[in-house]
Amino acid sequence: MPVDLNNARPLAWDSATLDADTKAMLDNLQPNILRAHVREHLSVLFVRFNDAADGKAFLRWLATTKMKSARKHLQEVRDFAASGRRGTPYVGVGLSRAGYVDLGHSNDDLLKFRDKAFRDGMKRRIAEVNDPPVEEWDRTYQREIHAAILIGDDGPDTVAALREEILGELPESARLLGEETGRGMRNPAGDGIEHFGYVDGRSQPLFLKDEVDREPKKRWNPAFPLANVLLPDPLAPNPARHHGSYLVFRKLEQNVRAFKEIERDLADGLGLTGVDRDRAGAMLVGRFKDGTPLTSKPKAGGGPVANDFTFDGDDGSKCPFSGHVRKTNPRSFGREVIMARRGQTYGERTDDPWNDSPPEDRPSGEVGLLFMAFNGSLRDQFEFTQQTWANNPDFEQPATGHDPVIGQGERDIKVSFPKAWGKPEMSLPQTQVAQTVTMKGGEYFFAPSLAYLRNL
């Protein structure tokens, strides 16, 4: 019988009693969807095919010789934990609506993808998420992209060699439209961070029993049903056994200098001194730089960073309702919206992102995040999060402001911040912080099953 994607129990992927349908699903699912794959070094190739036969042959070769299944990836993770044996690199493929058309699929085929956002493509969804006009996007994303090919591993040499091999097999009829290069950044504690200097990647939805079992969950349950990230692949040989996921890709440029100036000015305006000045940035992000939730503590440190928390009982005097992590994961509701984020930072830095250098020493552009997230529905997850939560100054309470990190749109209301952690006294209403993250382009893709790709 078909895999029950709405089952609330985490998937015991290595169980001896795993049914045949679930095994087939894992054997035909791309890696990096259910569990993040190591991709400290990442290359993303954007391709246009132009010839259906050539495009099919290339994707068939890629899926048959270079791509592994989700089940093999999970086995490699288990083997590494047991013996330290390294796994194989990650190769993933996403196809856009235009890509499916170029491969010869009909309009009736495309209607089997029930997500209108995917059928429209990102360029036609600007109004839904308040994105910049297409003519302001980077040139790569202004063009019609058919496929995104992701190549990731823990070392640069492996990625570089695999990239050259894949590009060498690209048919003459195809075109490489552009490429993005991601490289992980870590603080001295070894935690992954983004360019503003904050620990990133917390609060991921977990789908597998072995991951869920390792997490404390007295307050927050990190287990999510497979439907949050998977759906039957409508064009695969057997959609009941072959699954895929909608992939949103967005290049987000970060003005680090401006963000650090905002942190400084907010701390000054609230009269914060000493270590308490760090609370200014934490009110924008919702966490301190080390990942400590602002709703849990008035300052960073003091033991392991907890992710087992909710915002229940916090009236905004600890973590403002506009704090990024509160806007995009309110925790008390909206669990079905949460996406599986798989992004990576890009751009070279000459400074140390985690230190206390003045804003003047920080980059004002050319660095940022290659935002990638897998969804069961682009409209109900990514677009809902961006439009209804991040861009909405009245979510979760009236007049609390846009998401200070990823919110887009005119900031035409004034907001207040708590002067002291957990105290009722608020600052005078002030202009919202300026937008320091700029969307430079992207596209909606579907990450099809290996069965679809191998049967082209």
Secondary structure, DSSP 8 states (H G I E B T S, - for coil): ----TT--S-B-TT-TT--HHHHHHHHTS-TTSSS----SEEEEEEEE---HHHHHHHHHHHHHHT---HHHHHHHHHHHHHH------EEEEEE-HHHHHHTT--HHHHTTS--HHHHH-GGGGHHHHT---GGGS-HHHHS---EEEEEEESSHHHHHHHHHHHHHHS-TT-EEEEEEEEE-EE-TTS-EE-TTS-B---S--B-BHHHHHTS--SS---B--GGGT-EE-TTSS-TTT-EEEEEEEEEEEE-HHHHHHHHHHHHHHTT--GGGGHHHHHHHHSB-TT--BTTT-SSS-SSS-------TT--SSSS-TT-HHHHH--SSS-GGG--EE--EEES--SS-TTS---GGGS-SSS-EEEEEEEES-IIIIIIHIIIIIIT-TTSSSTT----TTT--S---SEE--BSSTT-S-B---EE-----EEEEEEEEEEE--HHHHHT-
